[in-house]
Amino acid sequence: MTARDDLARLIVRVASGDAPGADPRIAAQTVDPSKARRAAVLMLFGKLDDVAADSSKPLAPADLDVLLLERAHTLDDHPGQVAFPGGSIDPGDESAIAAALREAVEETGLDATGVHVLGTMPDLGLPRSNFVVTPVLAWWDAPSPIRVVDYAESAQVFRVPVRDLLDPDNRFMATITRSGRTFSSPAFSVKGLVVWGFTGMVLNGLFQQLGWNVPWDETRLRVIEI
């Protein structure tokens, strides 16, 4: 089985109700659907470009990566955080899939004709910004060049080797204090950046559902300054 097969089989299992549940930390984040805004993100996996994995551990295929971006530090919502391409579902979007692809093109400049959408994962709540988010799982059949299209929206876009994300040496629990309350999330340290919060929880949950997760020390804590 290839990584693409694993992703496709997960979508089938989700549709049939046989997939494992999402990470409880993110499943517990609820919003009022009648008041929340709708959004979609593109979880785009593919064969690695010319940026090699730092980890030499055989935790995942050496040529497997996922597309991420660093949000602009001047944004009101989640400034500076690493995220999947995505954003609000606009009235003109035919579906969450259409919105995820449109946003990915607008943010990274990718050619959407090379993207094969496998399906959607269950909606997730993002209380801080009052969004209900639909994750769209896809495979990059024909990878195209990527870039920052608008620096007011993104600081950088990049492809991350999945092997680096799975390496236990790159994993820890991020703790964040906001408005007198402390939150925690699974986190990843890759390419000089920290993937935490919503994206960290989504990746952690996805890897668990795929059976890709590697045991890591969840008692290792790091304080994130925001």
N, C-alpha and C positions, 0 to 999 in steps of 0.2 A: 504494500500500500504506500502511496505517496502522500505528502502533506496535502496536496490538492484533494485527494480522495478522502482524507480525514475530515477536511472542512466540508466537503459535499455531503458526507455521511452524517455529520453533525446536523446540518440543515434538515435532512430527512428525519432524523431522530427528534428534532425540535418540533417538526410538523406533526409527527405521530404521538408526541407527548412522552417519548421514551428517553429524552435527554436529561442528564443530571440538572438539578436546579442551579441558578446563578449563585455567585458568591453571596452569602447571607448579608454581608456588610453593604452590598449595593442593592440587593433585593429589598432590604429594609428601608431604603430611601424612597419614600412615597410622596407624591404630590396629588393635588386635587385635579383629576383629568378635565373637569369642567372649567377650570380656571387656568390650567397650565398651557404654555405654548408648546407647539409641536416642533421637533427637530429630528434630524437624522445624521448619522456619522457613517463614513465608509471605512470598514476594516479590510484593507486591501493587502493581500499576501501575494508574493511572487518569488521568482528566482533572483537571487542577490545580484546587485550590480557590481561595480568594480571596487566597492568598499568592503574589505574583508572583515570577518568577525574577529574580535579581539580574543575571544575565548577559543581555546583549542580542545575543549571538552566535547566529546561526541554526543551532545544532548539533543541535537536537532540536525537535520540536513545542513551541510555547510553552505548551501546555496539558497537558503530560505530566508526571506526578510518580510517586513511589514512597513507600510508607509505611515509616517507620523510627521507632525509639524510642531514648532514652538510658536505659541501665540504671541502677538506683539505685547510688549510690556506696558503699552499705553491704553490697552483695552479696559473697559469697565468690568466686564465679566471674565474671570479666570485669567488675568493678565500674566504673561510669561509662562504659563503652564504648557506642558507637552500634551498634545491631543491628537485624535484622529481628524482628518479632514471632515468637515461637516458644518451644519448650521441649521437655521430655521427652515421649516417647510413653508414655502411661499404659496400664495393662492394659485399661482400659475403652474405649480408643480403637480404632475399627474399622480405622484405617489411619493412615499418616503424614499424609495429607490431613486427616483428621478431627482429628488432634492439632494440626496447624498452625492450622486454623480455630478450634478451641477455645481455644488459647493466645492467638490474636489477639483474640478476644472478651474473654478474661479480662484482657488487658493494655491494650487500647485502647478497649474498649467498642463496637467497630464492629458493625454488623448484618450477620451472615454471609450472610443471604439475598440481599444485594446483590452478593456476591462470586461471580464465575464462575471456577472452577478450570480452568486450561488443561491442567495435567498436572504431573508431577514431573521434576526434573532428577536426574542421577546423584548417589548418595550421596557425601558428603565427610567426611573425618576431621578431628576436632578434638582433637589429642592432649592439650593442656593439661588439659582437663576430661574426657577419655576418652569422647567422644561420636562416634557415627556420625550425621551430620546429613543428612536428606532435604530439599532445597529444593523447595518447592511454588510453582509459578509461576501467578499468577492475575491477572485483570483485574477492576477495580472497576466493574461495570455500573451500580450505583446507590450512589454514595458516601454514607456516613452520618457523623454527627458522631463525633469521636474525643476521647478524654480519658485522663488517667492514672486507672486504676481503683484501683490499689494503689501508693502511694508507697514501700512497702517493696520493690517490684519494679522500678518505673520512675520516673525523674526527670521525663521528659516524653515525649510522643508527637507526631509531626509528619509532614507530607508535604513531601518535598523535590523541587523541580523537577529533572527529569533534565537539563535544559539546564545547570543550575549544576554538576551532577556531571561533565558531559562537558567543561566549560570548562577548557582547559589551564592557565589561571591559577589554578585551584583544585586542581591536582593536584601530588603530590609523592610521594616514597618516605619512609615513616615508618620510623625505626630505633628499636628497643627493646632494652635490655640487661636480661636477666633471668637470675639464677643464674650470672653470669659468661659468658653466651652472648649474642651480638647477633643479633637477628632483624630482618628488614625486610619491609615489605608496601606495596603500592600504597595511597595514601591520598587522601582528598578533604577539602577544607575548605569547609564549607557552613553557613550560618546560625549562625556562631560556634562550630561544633563540628567535630571532626575524626573522619572515618570511616576507620578503619584496621583492621589485624588481619584476622580471619576475614571480617568483613563487607566490608572494603575489597577483599580478594582475590576474594570472590564477586562483588561488583559489577563489578570490573574484568574478570573472566573472562566474566561474562554479557554485558557490553557488547561484548567481543571476539567472542563467539559470535554475537551479533545483528548484527554489522557496524556498530555504532553508535560504536565507539571513535574518538576524535580523537587524533592524535599529540600527545604531551606529553613534557616533559623529565624522563626517569627518572633523571637525575643530580642533580635537585634533592632534597636530603635535609633532613629535619627530625627531630630527636630527640624522642621521646615519653617523658615522665616518667610512670612508673606506680609 
